[in-house]
């Protein structure tokens, strides 16, 4: 497995783990509301059910966001190598590895730090479509694209 494929697999697993956690939480809330409905009555019961319903709506919204992230990752071909930077490219600029996909947490693979960033981010927009050797500046920091994997 290549370095880029390891990065892709790590982020894919990270997003899948988040999906699983949100689904488990939603299932637990659904079960709690069913169990609570059997033995309660009155205003306290209605308030508790209302609070559970609100929490479930929040979790469903977060789940939709993470599912959208997974859909973006699913479209990436981790084997693709392009001369210009595209979504899914691993770029080395100023000695920093940048993975153009989504805004996800920084990771360490094989002792190398990798930052995942969105193509819509300020840095991402400067990188997209460019080639090795391209130079640009953001907030007084000059960047040079050293490698595209």
Residue pairs with C-beta under 8 A, 6 or more apart in sequence:
1 9
2 78
2 149
3 90
3 109
3 110
3 112
3 149
4 78
4 90
4 99
4 149
5 78
5 79
6 109
6 110
7 90
7 99
7 107
7 109
7 114
7 116
8 73
8 76
8 78
8 88
8 99
8 101
9 78
10 107
10 109
11 73
11 99
11 101
11 102
11 104
11 107
11 116
12 70
12 73
14 104
14 105
15 66
15 69
15 70
15 73
15 104
16 70
18 66
19 63
19 66
19 67
19 70
22 59
22 62
22 63
22 66
23 63
25 59
26 56
26 59
26 60
26 63
29 52
29 55
29 56
29 59
30 56
32 52
33 49
33 52
33 53
33 56
36 45
36 48
36 49
36 52
37 45
37 49
40 48
69 102
69 104
72 87
72 101
72 102
73 101
73 102
75 87
76 87
76 88
76 101
77 88
78 88
80 86
80 88
81 148
81 149
82 89
82 148
83 131
83 148
84 129
84 130
84 131
84 148
85 91
85 100
85 127
85 128
85 129
85 130
85 131
85 145
85 148
86 100
86 128
86 129
87 100
87 101
87 119
88 100
88 101
89 99
89 100
89 127
89 148
89 149
90 97
90 98
90 99
90 100
90 114
90 148
90 149
91 97
91 98
91 99
91 100
91 127
91 145
91 147
91 148
91 149
92 98
92 145
92 146
92 147
92 148
92 149
93 127
93 143
93 144
93 145
93 146
94 141
94 143
94 144
94 146
95 146
96 113
96 115
97 112
97 113
97 114
97 115
98 114
98 115
98 116
98 117
98 123
98 127
99 114
99 115
99 116
99 117
100 116
100 117
100 118
100 119
100 124
100 127
100 128
101 116
101 117
101 118
102 116
102 118
103 116
103 117
103 118
103 121
104 116
105 116
106 113
106 114
106 115
106 116
107 113
107 114
107 116
108 114
117 123
117 124
118 124
119 125
119 127
119 128
122 138
123 138
123 143
126 136
126 138
126 143
127 145
130 136
130 145
131 145
131 148
132 145
132 146
132 147
132 148
133 144
133 145
134 144
134 145
135 142
135 143
135 144
135 145
136 142
136 143
137 143
